[in-house]
Amino acid sequence: MTPFQRCLDALKQPGQPQPFYAALDQAVRDTVGHILFTLLYRSPDGRKAKRIYTNMPTEYPVGGFKEMNATPWSAHVIDGLQAYIGYTADDIRWAFYDHELIKSLGCDSVINMPVIYDGRVLGTMNLLAGARHYSETDVPRLEPFTALLIGPFLQAIEADPDR
């Protein structure tokens, strides 16, 4: 069974979205690898990115959020509807204020995959690993997984207490 098929099977289980998120975590690990894996959706007002899944809950707890300011990263991912690949610690430092924590986890590269529906970014699927781990060839390998996040992200946005 392929990693994608395992995700489809997980979506059929009751008690969503956690069974699906756990299957997705393992599927993308099997597909491209990661040390840190998080899922963040954009709040309805677009000002915050809220974490709904993490494989490192101590360092990056569920329910935590990041302010979404206008930055070159947001212009590329949120406005430009494109994946961001950071190859080195310098790229992570450029994009993220929490770069020191990221570095302390052994992560020197990142790929942020936008979850896009109806012309807007609902959130991102974020994978971090060692230096130069990710490349442009990973984007089309990960895009099918982001499509599976549309429903869960729309559900999270609808249930957002800040709505």
N, C-alpha and C positions, 0 to 999 in steps of 0.2 A: 504494500500500500504506500502511495506517495505521501509526502508531508502535507500536500494540499488536500488530498483525500482524507487524511486524518483530521484536518480542520473541519471539512464538511461533515464528517461523522460526528465530531464534537458538537457542532451546531444543533444536532438532533437531540442531544441529551437535555434532560430537564435541569432546572437550576441555573439558567444562564444569567450572566455571561461568563462566569468564572471557568466552567469546563472548557469553553471555547478559548478564552484567553490563555489558559495553561497549555492547550494543544497548539495554539498559535506560537507561543513562546518556544516550545520544543520544535515546531516545524521550521521556523525561521532559523533557529540554532542549527538544525540539520541541513538547511539549505545554504546559508552563507556564514553562520557562526556569529556568536556575540558573547560578551562578558555581561554587559548590562542591557536589559531590554525593558522599555517602558512604552506605555500607550497614554497619550494625552489628547483630550478633546478641547476644542475652543468653547469657552463660555458663550452663551447666547449674545452677549454684548460684544464679543470678540476681544475683550481686554485681558482675559486670563486663559492660560492653558492649564487644565485640571488633569491631574494624574489619576487614571482609573485602573492601571495595572502596572506592576513592577516585579521584577524577579529579585530585587534587593530592597525589601520594605524598610529595613533599618535606615539605609542611606537615602532612599527615595520613597517615602511612604505614600501609599494610596491616599488620595484626598488632598495631597499637597498641590500647590499651584505655582505657576510662574507668571509674572506680569508680561503681557504681550505689548511691547513697545515697537514703534516703527524703527527697524534696524535693517542693515543690508541682508541679514539672514531672513527676516520676515518678508522683505521685498522679493527675495528669491523663492522661498517656500510657500508663503501664504498668498502673496499677491501674484507671484509668477507661476504658481502651481507646479513647482519642480522639486525633485528630490535634492537634498543637500548632502554632499559627500565631503567630509573633512578627513584628510589623509594623515595628519600629524597633530601633535599637541598644540602647535601654533595655530592650526585651523580651528581647533576646539576653543582655544583662548580667544580667538577672533569672534567666535559665534556665541559663547555661553559664559555668563557671569560666574557660574559654579564650576569653572574649569579646574580649580584646585582639587575639589572633591572628585571630579571625574578622573583626573590624573592619579589620585591616590588609590583608585580602584583598579589601576592598571590599564586604563582606557586612553588611547592616544589617537583613535580614529572613530568616526561616527558616520552613520547614514540615517538621515531623517526622511522618512517617506510620507508625503502628504496623503491623507485620506480625502479624496475629492468626490463630491456629489453635487450635481446641479450647478456646476461652475464655481463652487466655493470649497475651501478647505475646512473640513469638519474637525480635523485634528491631525496628529502625526503618530506614526509608528517609528520608534527610535531604537537603533541598535548601536552599541559601542563595543569596541574591541581594541586590540593592540595596534600599534602604528602600521599604517598602510595596509590594513586588513581588507578594506572595501575598495571597490572600483566601479566604474561606470557599468560594467557588465552585470553588476548585482541589481541594478534598478529594475530591469525587466523581469528578473527572477523574483523580485519581491512585490511587484505591482499586483499580481493576482491576489496576494494575501491582503493587501490594503482594501481591495474591493469587498472582501468578507467583513471588514470592519464598519462598513457604511451603516448597516442596521444597528449594531450595538452602539455606535457613536450617536446616531440620531436618537436612540432611546435614552442615552445618558444626557444628551443636551435637553431633551424634553423634560427629564426628571430633575434638571439642575435647580438647586434651591435658590440660586441667584437670578433665576429666569424672570 
